[in-house]
Amino acid sequence: MVGGKSAQEQGTLISRGVEIVIGTPGRIEDCLNQRLLVLNQCFFCVLDEADKMIEMDLEESVNNIIASVPESLQKSEDEEELQ
């Protein structure tokens, strides 16, 4: 999901069901706000180069995306990692 292409078209494509969504923070946040994307079945959220996103003043977008994952699917800080 990237800018420069119709968010509605991209939303239509993912509404058919996808296993992986890759996109820019701004476009993902935009699609979440428009309800074209929901993260109610999101089990992994990978933030490649998150430090650079924060340096580029995208921290608020990143936090909004993470907050869109339902709490019931989020791992608590106290929960042990599976090994």
Secondary structure as UniProt FT lines:
FT   TURN            3..4
FT   HELIX           7..15
FT   HELIX           25..33
FT   TURN            34..35
FT   TURN            40..41
FT   TURN            48..49
FT   HELIX           50..55
FT   TURN            56..57
FT   HELIX           59..67
FT   HELIX           71..73
FT   TURN            77..78
//
